[in-house]
């Protein structure tokens, strides 16, 4: 789950780096969706 992933990042790297990591992850997901033309499906 994304919440678990984010909690691990905050514990390991702090809030600011975790925020940047989450933004990067979201950007990669959005880029992949735009490139492929697929719809986002919540797992």
C-alpha positions as CSV (number, residue, x, y, z in Angstrom):
1,X,0.0,0.0,0.0
2,X,1.1,3.5,-0.7
3,X,0.5,4.6,2.9
4,X,2.9,1.9,4.2
5,X,5.4,2.9,1.5
6,X,5.2,6.6,2.6
7,X,5.5,5.8,6.3
8,X,8.7,3.8,5.6
9,X,10.2,6.7,3.7
10,X,9.4,9.2,6.4
11,X,10.9,6.9,9.1
12,X,14.0,6.4,6.9
13,X,14.6,9.8,5.3
14,X,12.5,12.4,7.1
15,X,9.4,14.3,5.9
16,X,11.0,16.5,3.3
17,X,12.8,13.8,1.4
18,X,9.7,11.5,1.7
19,X,7.6,14.3,0.1
20,X,10.0,14.6,-2.8
21,X,10.0,10.8,-3.2
22,X,6.2,10.7,-3.3
23,X,6.0,13.5,-5.8
24,X,8.6,11.7,-8.0
25,X,6.6,8.4,-7.7
26,X,3.3,10.2,-8.6
27,X,4.9,11.9,-11.6
28,X,6.3,8.6,-12.9
29,X,2.9,7.0,-12.5
30,X,1.1,9.9,-14.3
31,X,3.7,9.9,-17.1
32,X,3.3,6.2,-17.6
33,X,-0.5,6.5,-17.8
34,X,-0.3,9.4,-20.3
35,X,2.2,7.6,-22.4
36,X,0.2,4.3,-22.5
37,X,-3.3,5.8,-22.6
38,X,-4.5,3.4,-19.9
39,X,-6.9,4.5,-17.2
40,X,-5.8,4.6,-13.5
41,X,-7.2,1.7,-11.5
42,X,-7.0,1.8,-7.7
43,X,-5.5,-1.5,-6.5
